[in-house]
Amino acid sequence: MTTQAEQPKVHLQGIKIKAKINLTADDWQLYSIPGRDTAARRMNRAMERKLAKGELGSLLDILEPYSKWGACDSESYHTVYAVLRRLGLDDEKFA
């Protein structure tokens, strides 16, 4: 797996994806420590904003601020890719 610094930055100009993300802290597989539910809600909103702007190549960047809750673990990466697949996008272009 590449590091976030090596992630390709793909900006699909003109393509906006409006999505409502309602993943729970359990869906994100965040650590069971205080603040996890708030972190999950903020991660959802950050992902919605990235999708709306077409910034798919930088989706993983939303995880970094929530690393305290385990968002930079592989489980959260897989959650991002699962959302891309659910939206019908080929996550391999953004991995």
Backbone torsions as a table, in degrees:
resi	resn	phi	psi	omega
1	MET	NA	139.6	178.7
2	THR	-81.7	158.4	177.2
3	THR	-82.3	167.8	-179.6
4	GLN	-61.3	-33.3	179.7
5	ALA	-64.9	-27.3	-178.7
6	GLU	-92.0	-4.1	-177.2
7	GLN	-62.6	133.4	176.4
8	PRO	-68.9	139.1	178.5
9	LYS	-97.8	102.8	-178.5
10	VAL	-104.0	120.2	176.4
11	HIS	-118.2	111.4	-178.8
12	LEU	-91.3	90.8	-177.2
13	GLN	-61.8	136.6	177.2
14	GLY	84.7	-10.1	179.6
15	ILE	-104.0	119.8	178.0
16	LYS	-121.9	132.4	-179.4
17	ILE	-114.2	111.7	177.8
18	LYS	-91.2	117.9	-178.6
19	ALA	-140.5	145.0	173.8
20	LYS	-106.2	113.6	-178.4
21	ILE	-100.0	122.6	-179.6
22	ASN	-127.2	52.6	179.1
23	LEU	-83.6	141.3	178.1
24	THR	-88.2	171.9	175.1
25	ALA	-60.7	-34.3	176.3
26	ASP	-68.4	-39.2	176.6
27	ASP	-59.8	-42.5	178.8
28	TRP	-75.6	-12.6	-176.2
29	GLN	58.4	47.0	178.1
30	LEU	-79.5	156.0	178.7
31	TYR	-61.1	149.5	179.4
32	SER	-84.7	70.8	176.6
33	ILE	-131.0	158.9	-178.4
34	PRO	-54.3	139.9	178.5
35	GLY	97.0	-4.7	-175.2
36	ARG	-65.3	-36.7	-179.6
37	ASP	-68.6	-40.0	176.5
38	THR	-65.2	-42.1	178.0
39	ALA	-59.7	-43.5	-179.9
40	ALA	-62.2	-44.7	178.8
41	ARG	-61.8	-41.8	179.5
42	ARG	-68.2	-36.2	176.6
43	MET	-65.3	-40.2	176.6
44	ASN	-58.9	-48.6	-178.7
45	ARG	-64.8	-40.3	179.1
46	ALA	-63.1	-39.4	178.8
47	MET	-66.8	-41.3	177.1
48	GLU	-58.8	-42.9	-179.9
49	ARG	-64.6	-43.5	178.7
50	LYS	-61.7	-43.8	179.2
51	LEU	-63.9	-40.9	-178.8
52	ALA	-64.4	-29.6	179.4
53	LYS	-90.0	-9.0	-177.4
54	GLY	77.3	20.4	-178.3
55	GLU	-91.8	62.2	-175.7
56	LEU	-69.3	-34.0	-178.5
57	GLY	-67.9	-15.3	179.8
58	SER	-112.8	18.3	179.6
59	LEU	-58.7	-38.1	-178.1
60	LEU	-66.1	-19.0	178.2
61	ASP	-62.6	-23.0	-179.3
62	ILE	-67.9	-18.5	-175.5
63	LEU	-78.9	-32.7	-173.3
64	GLU	-52.2	-48.9	-178.0
65	PRO	-62.9	-12.4	-175.9
66	TYR	-114.0	22.5	-178.6
67	SER	-62.7	-28.0	177.8
68	LYS	-56.1	-31.1	-178.4
69	TRP	-97.3	8.7	177.1
70	GLY	90.3	14.3	-176.7
71	ALA	-67.6	-17.9	179.4
72	CYS	-94.0	5.9	174.4
73	ASP	-77.2	164.2	-175.4
74	SER	-61.6	-28.7	-179.1
75	GLU	-60.1	-42.8	179.5
76	SER	-69.6	-34.3	174.6
77	TYR	-60.3	-44.6	179.6
78	HIS	-63.9	-33.4	177.9
79	THR	-65.2	-42.5	177.4
80	VAL	-59.2	-47.2	-179.3
81	TYR	-65.2	-34.7	177.6
82	ALA	-64.6	-38.4	177.2
83	VAL	-64.9	-43.6	178.0
84	LEU	-58.6	-44.9	178.8
85	ARG	-63.8	-40.3	179.3
86	ARG	-62.1	-31.8	178.1
87	LEU	-83.3	-0.3	178.4
88	GLY	82.8	20.3	-179.4
89	LEU	-101.7	145.6	179.4
90	ASP	-83.7	103.5	-175.6
91	ASP	-66.5	-18.3	-179.6
92	GLU	-64.2	-25.8	177.3
93	LYS	-68.7	-21.3	-173.0
94	PHE	-114.6	4.1	-177.4
95	ALA	-85.7	NA	NA
